[in-house]
């Protein structure tokens, strides 16, 4: 599903800087993966039987 309209894509093709368009779900994944503006609240240890 494409959430970016044609005018936005056309604009990004014209400007000199690199712009990567993303949706909210992907942005959330990236923020969490790279620890940007997030903080650890709770963590869990998952153990595996050998």
C-alpha positions as CSV (number, residue, x, y, z in Angstrom):
1,X,0.0,0.0,0.0
2,X,1.5,3.3,-1.1
3,X,0.8,6.1,1.4
4,X,2.8,8.8,-0.5
5,X,1.0,10.9,-3.1
6,X,2.4,11.8,-6.6
7,X,3.1,15.4,-5.7
8,X,5.3,14.4,-2.8
9,X,7.3,12.0,-5.0
10,X,7.6,14.6,-7.7
11,X,8.9,17.2,-5.2
12,X,11.5,14.8,-3.8
13,X,12.8,14.1,-7.3
14,X,13.4,17.8,-7.8
15,X,15.3,18.8,-4.6
16,X,19.0,18.5,-4.2
17,X,19.1,16.7,-0.8
18,X,18.4,13.0,-0.4
19,X,15.0,12.4,1.1
20,X,13.7,9.0,2.1
21,X,9.9,8.8,2.4
22,X,8.5,6.4,5.0
23,X,5.3,5.7,6.8
24,X,4.7,5.8,10.5
25,X,5.1,2.1,11.1
26,X,8.6,2.0,9.4
27,X,9.6,5.2,11.1
28,X,8.7,3.6,14.5
29,X,10.8,0.5,13.6
30,X,13.8,2.6,12.7
31,X,13.5,4.8,15.9
32,X,13.4,1.7,18.1
33,X,16.2,-0.2,16.2
34,X,18.6,2.7,16.5
35,X,17.5,3.9,19.9
36,X,16.5,7.4,18.7
37,X,14.2,9.2,21.1
38,X,13.3,6.0,23.0
39,X,14.2,4.7,26.4
40,X,14.2,1.3,28.1
41,X,11.2,0.9,30.4
42,X,11.3,-2.8,31.0
43,X,13.2,-5.8,29.7
44,X,12.6,-9.6,29.9
45,X,15.0,-12.5,29.8
46,X,13.9,-15.4,27.6
47,X,15.6,-18.6,28.5
48,X,15.9,-21.7,26.3
49,X,16.2,-25.3,27.5
50,X,19.2,-27.2,26.2
